[in-house]
Amino acid sequence: MKPNCTNPEWIGRAKCAVCDVRNFVLFSGLSMHELDTILQPIDNLHVPQHAVLYEQGAAAPSVFTLRHGLIKLKVDLPNGGQRIVRLLRPGDVAGMETLVGERYHHTAIALQDADVCRIPREVVIQLDKTNPSVHQALQQRWQRSIDQADHFIVALSTGPAEARMARLLITLGCTGTLPETLMPSREDMGALLGITTETASRIMAEFRRRGLIHIEKGGCIDYDHNGLTQLAQG
């Protein structure tokens, strides 16, 4: 992972005025001067596919916002297995537990090449004290994380395996705003749904045979929305 923004010689630094971080809801209420003041401690990192952004249980000095790509948050289980508890898409925030002084609760791994901003805990805490909009934005982000966790618990952990898979595929389906969504591996699907890799592969093969899904070039999922929705409700 290579930091960019903190390097004054970085050729992309001149484009910071149009950087996505300026539209990130946490900073949306800040002036250009305030953003310039806090820019130095913030790193823009490229996280290659399969690379680990941070480890479960590690010290948590920073919060991360995802600008591009797909990241999974997983926890290691006592039996040696793993469970994916959330998928992060552009605009999502990871590592917010650092703001209450806790260690990272998950291991964050890039499912595809990702572009993230690493924001030191001290920067966010200072902004929280000086700018009320930051505090409100943090609350909104935390609530969004809770809502996502609830969705995974309810939608992806209950009911027959086929219904859970249908809900996952609907969640991952490419849209106009997320045209580059890629399918996780069968192993990751199993970890998301609490089923074996073999079961995930079997269900996907059956869905394709029945014409419920079609994997487009580049990995996007085209699906029979009505068919999957009917399965998801079962």
Phi, psi and chi 1 to 4 in degrees:
 res  aa     phi    psi   chi1   chi2   chi3   chi4
   1 MET       -  127.3  -64.5 -176.2  -68.5      -
   2 LYS  -113.0  120.6  -61.5 -179.8  179.4  179.8
   3 PRO   -74.0  145.3   26.9  -33.6      -      -
   4 ASN  -119.1  -54.6  -66.1  -39.4      -      -
   5 CYS   -60.2  -28.7  -68.0      -      -      -
   6 THR   -81.1   -5.7   52.9      -      -      -
   7 ASN   -93.3  109.5  178.0    7.0      -      -
   8 PRO   -59.6  -21.7  -21.3   33.4      -      -
   9 GLU   -89.1   -4.6  -56.9  -57.4  -39.2      -
  10 TRP   -62.6  127.5  175.8   46.8      -      -
  11 ILE   -63.0  -28.5 -169.7  170.4      -      -
  12 GLY   -79.1   -7.5      -      -      -      -
  13 ARG   -63.6  -29.6 -169.2  177.0  175.7   90.1
  14 ALA   -65.2  -16.0      -      -      -      -
  15 LYS   -97.1   12.3  -62.1 -178.6  179.3  179.5
  16 CYS   -61.4  -25.2  -72.5      -      -      -
  17 ALA   -64.7  -24.9      -      -      -      -
  18 VAL  -112.5   12.9  -65.8      -      -      -
  19 CYS   -64.4  145.1  175.6      -      -      -
  20 ASP   -59.6  -27.2  -73.9  -14.5      -      -
  21 VAL   -62.3  -24.3   75.8      -      -      -
  22 ARG   -72.3  -19.5  -66.5 -167.8 -179.0  -83.9
  23 ASN   -99.9   -3.8  -64.8  -40.5      -      -
  24 PHE   -61.8  130.8  171.8   42.3      -      -
  25 VAL   -56.2  -29.3   67.8      -      -      -
  26 LEU   -62.8  -30.6 -175.7   58.9      -      -
  27 PHE  -109.3    5.8  -60.8  134.9      -      -
  28 SER   -64.6  -23.8   60.2      -      -      -
  29 GLY   -92.6    5.0      -      -      -      -
  30 LEU   -93.6  147.0  -58.7 -177.0      -      -
  31 SER   -76.9  166.8   67.7      -      -      -
  32 MET   -59.6  -38.9  -65.7  -71.3  -74.3      -
  33 HIS   -64.3  -43.5  173.5   71.5      -      -
  34 GLU   -64.1  -39.7  -71.9  171.4  -43.8      -
  35 LEU   -65.7  -41.6  -77.2  166.8      -      -
  36 ASP   -61.4  -34.4  -71.9  -23.0      -      -
  37 THR   -66.7  -38.6  -59.2      -      -      -
  38 ILE   -93.7   -3.6   67.5  167.2      -      -
  39 LEU   -61.2  -40.3  176.5   62.5      -      -
  40 GLN   -55.0  -41.5 -175.1   62.0   29.8      -
  41 PRO   -78.3   -6.2  -11.8   28.1      -      -
  42 ILE   -94.9  130.3  -62.8  176.1      -      -
  43 ASP  -105.2  139.7  -74.4  -26.5      -      -
  44 ASN  -101.1  120.4  172.6 -127.3      -      -
  45 LEU  -117.3  142.6  -55.6  177.3      -      -
  46 HIS   -97.2  123.5  172.7   71.3      -      -
  47 VAL  -111.5  108.8 -172.0      -      -      -
  48 PRO   -64.8  155.2  -18.2   31.1      -      -
  49 GLN   -52.4  134.3 -173.8  178.4   25.7      -
  50 HIS    77.6   -4.5  -53.9  -49.2      -      -
  51 ALA   -75.6  150.1      -      -      -      -
  52 VAL   -91.7  125.7  175.1      -      -      -
  53 LEU   -81.2  -44.9 -177.6   60.6      -      -
  54 TYR  -157.5  161.3   57.1   77.8      -      -
  55 GLU  -106.1  145.7  -65.2  -88.8    6.1      -
  56 GLN   -58.3  131.3  178.3 -178.2  -11.2      -
  57 GLY    87.4   -7.9      -      -      -      -
  58 ALA   -77.6  156.6      -      -      -      -
  59 ALA   -56.0  142.4      -      -      -      -
  60 ALA  -116.2   84.5      -      -      -      -
  61 PRO   -86.2   -9.4   32.2  -34.7      -      -
  62 SER  -141.7  156.5  -56.0      -      -      -
  63 VAL  -109.9  150.8   64.4      -      -      -
  64 PHE  -124.0  140.1  -61.2   84.9      -      -
  65 THR  -117.0  133.5  177.2      -      -      -
  66 LEU   -89.0  121.9 -179.7   59.6      -      -
  67 ARG   -96.1  -30.8  -64.9  173.9   55.7 -167.5
  68 HIS  -156.5  143.5  173.8   80.0      -      -
  69 GLY   107.6 -164.5      -      -      -      -
  70 LEU  -142.2  128.6 -172.2   65.7      -      -
  71 ILE  -127.1  137.7  -71.8  177.9      -      -
  72 LYS  -103.8  144.5   66.9  178.5  178.6 -179.8
  73 LEU  -109.2  120.4  -61.1 -177.2      -      -
  74 LYS  -124.7  155.7   75.4  175.8 -174.2   73.0
  75 VAL  -121.5  144.0  -65.9      -      -      -
  76 ASP   -87.0  134.3  -64.2  -39.9      -      -
  77 LEU   -95.3  155.3  -56.9  176.5      -      -
  78 PRO   -59.1  -27.3  -25.2   34.5      -      -
  79 ASN   -83.2    6.4   63.4    4.6      -      -
  80 GLY    93.3   -7.3      -      -      -      -
  81 GLY   -84.3 -172.4      -      -      -      -
  82 GLN  -139.7  158.6   62.9  168.8  -47.7      -
  83 ARG  -138.3  126.8 -171.7   67.0 -171.5  -89.6
  84 ILE   -83.6  123.1  -61.7  174.1      -      -
  85 VAL  -102.6  -15.6  -62.6      -      -      -
  86 ARG  -164.9  150.7 -155.9  152.6   79.2 -115.4
  87 LEU  -113.9  133.3  -68.1  178.0      -      -
  88 LEU  -104.6  133.3  -56.3 -177.9      -      -
  89 ARG  -117.2  171.6  -66.1 -174.4  175.3 -169.6
  90 PRO   -51.7  131.9  -30.9   37.4      -      -
  91 GLY    98.8  -17.5      -      -      -      -
  92 ASP   -78.3  160.0  -72.6  -22.0      -      -
  93 VAL  -120.0  138.8  178.8      -      -      -
  94 ALA  -121.4  150.3      -      -      -      -
  95 GLY    80.6   24.4      -      -      -      -
  96 MET   -68.9  -12.9  -68.9 -171.6   69.5      -
  97 GLU   -63.2  -20.0   52.1  -93.0   36.3      -
  98 THR   -61.8  -26.8 -177.6      -      -      -
  99 LEU   -72.9  -14.1  -57.9  179.8      -      -
 100 VAL  -112.6   19.4  -69.6      -      -      -
 101 GLY    76.6   18.5      -      -      -      -
 102 GLU   -98.2  162.9  -63.4 -172.4   11.6      -
 103 ARG   -77.8  164.4  -67.9  176.7  176.2  -91.7
 104 TYR   -61.6  133.4  -70.3  124.9      -      -
 105 HIS   -83.8  -17.4  -67.6  179.2      -      -
 106 HIS  -135.6  171.2  -40.9   97.4      -      -
 107 THR  -102.6  128.2  -63.5      -      -      -
 108 ALA  -102.9  123.8      -      -      -      -
 109 ILE  -131.0  136.2  -57.9  174.2      -      -
 110 ALA   -75.8  121.4      -      -      -      -
 111 LEU   -80.2  -22.9  -74.6  179.4      -      -
 112 GLN  -147.6  166.0   56.7  178.5  -98.0      -
 113 ASP   -48.4  132.5  -72.8   -4.8      -      -
 114 ALA  -129.2  152.7      -      -      -      -
 115 ASP  -121.8  118.1 -178.5   15.0      -      -
 116 VAL  -128.3  155.2  -56.2      -      -      -
 117 CYS  -105.7  127.3  -74.1      -      -      -
 118 ARG  -100.4  116.8  179.1  173.1   60.7 -168.6
 119 ILE  -114.7  115.8  -51.8  166.4      -      -
 120 PRO   -58.4  143.7  -23.9   33.6      -      -
 121 ARG   -53.1  -41.7  175.3  176.0 -178.8  -94.9
 122 GLU   -62.9  -34.5  -69.4   74.8   15.0      -
 123 VAL   -63.8  -46.5  170.1      -      -      -
 124 VAL   -67.6  -40.8 -178.8      -      -      -
 125 ILE   -63.4  -41.3  -69.0  175.4      -      -
 126 GLN   -65.0  -42.2 -176.5   59.6   34.8      -
 127 LEU   -64.6  -35.5  -75.0  172.8      -      -
 128 ASP   -60.6  -33.1 -170.7   19.8      -      -
 129 LYS   -78.6  -31.8  -65.6  176.9 -179.6  177.7
 130 THR  -101.6  -17.0   60.1      -      -      -
 131 ASN  -135.6  106.8 -164.4  -60.3      -      -
 132 PRO   -57.5  -29.6  -22.4   33.1      -      -
 133 SER   -65.2  -28.6   66.5      -      -      -
 134 VAL   -67.0  -42.1  171.9      -      -      -
 135 HIS   -60.9  -43.1  178.0   69.2      -      -
 136 GLN   -64.7  -42.0 -177.8  179.2    7.2      -
 137 ALA   -63.6  -38.6      -      -      -      -
 138 LEU   -63.0  -43.1  -79.9  171.9      -      -
 139 GLN   -61.2  -41.3  -70.9 -178.1  -43.9      -
 140 GLN   -64.6  -40.9  -67.5  170.7  -15.1      -
 141 ARG   -66.9  -41.2  -73.0  -74.2  167.1  162.0
 142 TRP   -64.7  -41.7 -141.7  -51.7      -      -
 143 GLN   -63.0  -38.6 -176.5   60.4   52.3      -
 144 ARG   -63.2  -39.6  179.9  173.6  171.8  178.0
 145 SER   -63.1  -41.4  -63.8      -      -      -
 146 ILE   -63.7  -42.9  -66.7  171.2      -      -
 147 ASP   -62.3  -40.5  -69.0  -16.7      -      -
 148 GLN   -64.6  -41.8  -72.2  175.2  -25.9      -
 149 ALA   -63.3  -41.8      -      -      -      -
 150 ASP   -61.4  -40.7  -73.3  -13.1      -      -
 151 HIS   -61.1  -43.9  171.4   74.6      -      -
 152 PHE   -64.7  -39.6  -91.1   67.4      -      -
 153 ILE   -65.6  -47.6  -67.9  171.8      -      -
 154 VAL   -78.3  -49.5  174.9      -      -      -
 155 ALA   -81.1  -35.6      -      -      -      -
 156 LEU  -105.9   -1.3  -55.2 -175.2      -      -
 157 SER  -121.8    2.3  -59.9      -      -      -
 158 THR  -128.2  150.7   58.7      -      -      -
 159 GLY    90.4  177.7      -      -      -      -
 160 PRO   -60.6  154.5  -19.2   30.7      -      -
 161 ALA   -59.8  -38.8      -      -      -      -
 162 GLU   -64.5  -39.0  -79.2 -163.2   -7.9      -
 163 ALA   -65.9  -41.8      -      -      -      -
 164 ARG   -63.9  -41.2  -78.2 -179.5  -86.4  160.1
 165 MET   -64.1  -40.7 -179.1   66.3   79.4      -
 166 ALA   -61.1  -42.4      -      -      -      -
 167 ARG   -64.6  -39.3  -65.1  171.9 -163.4  145.2
 168 LEU   -64.3  -44.7  173.6   61.9      -      -
 169 LEU   -65.3  -37.0  -66.5  175.7      -      -
 170 ILE   -64.3  -40.5  -69.2  171.5      -      -
 171 THR   -62.9  -37.7  -61.0      -      -      -
 172 LEU   -88.4   -8.7  -67.5  174.6      -      -
 173 GLY   -55.4  138.4      -      -      -      -
 174 CYS   -65.2  141.6  -66.6      -      -      -
 175 THR  -131.3  175.2   67.5      -      -      -
 176 GLY   -63.7  -29.1      -      -      -      -
 177 THR   -89.4  -19.0   56.2      -      -      -
 178 LEU  -130.1   67.4  -67.5  169.5      -      -
 179 PRO   -73.0  -11.5   28.6  -35.4      -      -
 180 GLU  -107.1   16.1  -61.8  177.6   -6.3      -
 181 THR   -60.3  131.3  -61.9      -      -      -
 182 LEU  -113.2  154.8  -61.3  178.6      -      -
 183 MET   -78.3  137.1  -88.1 -144.9  -44.3      -
 184 PRO   -65.4  165.9  -16.6   29.9      -      -
 185 SER   -68.8  165.1   67.1      -      -      -
 186 ARG   -61.8  -34.8  -59.8  -63.6 -174.9  -91.5
 187 GLU   -63.4  -44.1 -179.4 -179.4    5.3      -
 188 ASP   -66.9  -37.6  -76.6  -26.8      -      -
 189 MET   -59.6  -43.3  -76.2 -177.1  167.9      -
 190 GLY   -61.5  -40.8      -      -      -      -
 191 ALA   -69.4  -29.5      -      -      -      -
 192 LEU   -71.7  -37.6  -83.0  161.7      -      -
 193 LEU  -100.9   -7.8  -59.0  174.5      -      -
 194 GLY    73.6   33.2      -      -      -      -
 195 ILE  -126.5  169.8   59.5  178.5      -      -
 196 THR   -76.0  160.7   64.9      -      -      -
 197 THR   -60.0  -38.7  -57.7      -      -      -
 198 GLU   -64.0  -41.6  -68.2   74.2   17.4      -
 199 THR   -65.8  -40.7  -61.4      -      -      -
 200 ALA   -61.5  -43.1      -      -      -      -
 201 SER   -64.0  -41.6  -63.2      -      -      -
 202 ARG   -64.6  -43.6  176.4 -178.8   57.4   78.2
 203 ILE   -66.3  -41.5  -66.9  173.7      -      -
 204 MET   -63.2  -41.6  -73.8  -66.7  -69.4      -
 205 ALA   -62.7  -39.5      -      -      -      -
 206 GLU   -67.3  -40.6  176.6   65.2   13.7      -
 207 PHE   -61.4  -42.4  -79.0    7.3      -      -
 208 ARG   -67.7  -39.8  -64.8 -178.4   75.0  168.8
 209 ARG   -62.1  -35.8 -174.4 -171.7   67.5   78.9
 210 ARG   -85.9    1.2  -68.5  160.4   59.0 -178.7
 211 GLY    75.4   18.0      -      -      -      -
 212 LEU   -78.4  -26.4  -69.3  170.1      -      -
 213 ILE  -138.1  155.2   61.4  170.2      -      -
 214 HIS  -141.8  124.7  173.1   69.5      -      -
 215 ILE   -88.5  111.1  -47.7  -57.3      -      -
 216 GLU   -78.5  164.9  -61.8  178.9  -17.0      -
 217 LYS   -59.5  131.1 -174.6  176.5 -179.2 -179.4
 218 GLY    97.2   -7.3      -      -      -      -
 219 GLY    98.0   -2.7      -      -      -      -
 220 CYS   -68.1  152.9  -81.2      -      -      -
 221 ILE  -104.2  118.6  -52.0  165.5      -      -
 222 ASP  -104.7  129.4 -175.8   21.1      -      -
 223 TYR  -139.5  160.3   55.7   85.1      -      -
 224 ASP   -80.7   97.6  175.6   -6.7      -      -
 225 HIS   -60.7  -43.7 -172.0  -86.9      -      -
 226 ASN   -64.3  -42.1  -69.2  -25.8      -      -
 227 GLY   -64.9  -46.0      -      -      -      -
 228 LEU   -68.7  -37.2  -75.1 -176.9      -      -
 229 THR   -62.1  -40.7  -61.9      -      -      -
 230 GLN   -63.2  -42.4 -172.6  172.4    6.1      -
 231 LEU   -64.9  -42.2  -88.3  177.1      -      -
 232 ALA   -60.5  -32.5      -      -      -      -
 233 GLN   -76.3  -16.7  -66.5  171.7  -14.2      -
 234 GLY   -81.6      -      -      -      -      -
